[in-house]
């Protein structure tokens, strides 16, 4: 029974790299590891946040249409609409802040 073989690591390193992680390079970004390199992770997150608030605004508009003049339903729909607009503005502001901070710190290429 052979427990170990005396080979240099440099002899087996290319085969280990090709068999274990053939598509992961040393210079990959974090977002490329998580999304297979096609999409920027921060853009994807903010896309879904914007989509949620857009649906919220559309539901508020539907509530306005279907309220039938009931003051409580009008108030609930206007509150939902204001919350949706504020949510979009907060998401947009945070997106801009993250872009500016990553640009200033020089980590835009990492994320």
C-alpha positions as CSV (number, residue, x, y, z in Angstrom):
1,X,0.0,0.0,0.0
2,X,1.4,3.4,-1.0
3,X,0.5,6.2,1.3
4,X,2.2,9.1,-0.4
5,X,4.3,9.8,-3.4
6,X,7.2,12.1,-3.6
7,X,6.3,14.5,-6.3
8,X,6.8,18.2,-6.5
9,X,3.6,20.3,-6.3
10,X,4.6,22.2,-9.4
11,X,4.3,18.9,-11.3
12,X,0.7,18.4,-10.3
13,X,-0.4,22.0,-9.9
14,X,-1.6,22.5,-13.5
15,X,-3.7,19.4,-13.4
16,X,-5.2,20.3,-10.0
17,X,-6.1,23.7,-11.3
18,X,-7.7,22.4,-14.4
19,X,-9.7,19.7,-12.7
20,X,-10.9,21.4,-9.5
21,X,-11.7,24.9,-10.7
22,X,-11.2,25.2,-14.5
23,X,-13.2,28.4,-15.0
24,X,-12.2,30.3,-11.9
25,X,-9.3,32.6,-12.5
26,X,-7.3,34.4,-10.0
27,X,-8.3,37.9,-11.2
28,X,-12.1,37.3,-11.0
29,X,-14.4,39.8,-9.3
30,X,-16.7,38.8,-6.4
31,X,-19.8,39.4,-8.5
32,X,-18.4,37.2,-11.3
33,X,-18.0,34.3,-8.8
34,X,-21.6,34.7,-7.6
35,X,-23.3,35.4,-11.0
36,X,-21.0,33.4,-13.4
37,X,-19.5,36.6,-14.8
38,X,-22.5,37.9,-16.7
39,X,-24.1,40.4,-14.4
40,X,-22.9,42.9,-11.9
41,X,-24.2,41.8,-8.5
42,X,-25.0,45.3,-7.3
43,X,-26.9,46.1,-10.4
44,X,-28.9,42.9,-10.1
45,X,-29.8,43.7,-6.5
46,X,-30.9,47.2,-7.3
47,X,-32.9,46.0,-10.3
48,X,-35.0,43.7,-8.0
49,X,-35.4,46.5,-5.4
50,X,-36.7,48.8,-8.1
51,X,-39.0,46.1,-9.4
52,X,-40.5,45.6,-6.0
53,X,-41.2,49.3,-5.6
54,X,-42.6,49.5,-9.1
55,X,-45.1,46.7,-8.3
56,X,-45.9,48.6,-5.1
57,X,-46.7,51.8,-7.0
58,X,-48.8,49.8,-9.6
59,X,-50.8,48.2,-6.7
60,X,-51.4,51.6,-5.2
61,X,-52.7,52.9,-8.5
62,X,-55.0,49.9,-8.7
63,X,-56.2,50.7,-5.2
64,X,-57.0,54.2,-6.2
65,X,-59.0,53.0,-9.2
66,X,-61.0,50.4,-7.2
67,X,-61.6,52.4,-4.0
68,X,-65.0,53.7,-5.1
69,X,-64.6,57.0,-3.2
70,X,-64.2,55.4,0.2
71,X,-62.0,57.9,2.2
72,X,-60.2,55.1,4.2
73,X,-59.3,53.3,1.0
74,X,-58.2,56.5,-0.7
75,X,-56.0,57.3,2.3
76,X,-54.5,53.7,2.3
77,X,-53.8,54.0,-1.5
78,X,-52.2,57.4,-1.2
79,X,-50.0,56.2,1.7
80,X,-49.0,53.2,-0.3
81,X,-48.2,55.4,-3.3
82,X,-46.1,57.8,-1.2
83,X,-44.3,54.8,0.4
84,X,-43.5,53.4,-3.1
85,X,-42.2,56.7,-4.4
86,X,-40.0,57.3,-1.3
87,X,-38.8,53.7,-1.6
88,X,-37.7,54.3,-5.2
89,X,-36.0,57.5,-4.2
90,X,-34.1,55.8,-1.3
91,X,-33.1,52.9,-3.6
92,X,-31.9,55.4,-6.3
93,X,-29.9,57.4,-3.7
94,X,-28.3,54.4,-2.2
95,X,-27.4,53.1,-5.7
96,X,-25.7,56.5,-6.4
97,X,-23.9,56.5,-3.0
98,X,-22.6,53.0,-3.5
99,X,-21.3,53.9,-7.0
100,X,-19.6,57.1,-5.7
101,X,-18.0,55.3,-2.7
102,X,-16.7,52.4,-4.7
103,X,-15.3,54.8,-7.3
104,X,-13.6,56.9,-4.6
105,X,-12.1,53.9,-2.8
106,X,-11.0,52.3,-6.1
107,X,-12.9,49.1,-5.5
108,X,-15.3,49.5,-8.4
109,X,-13.4,46.8,-10.4
110,X,-13.7,44.3,-7.5
111,X,-17.4,44.6,-7.1
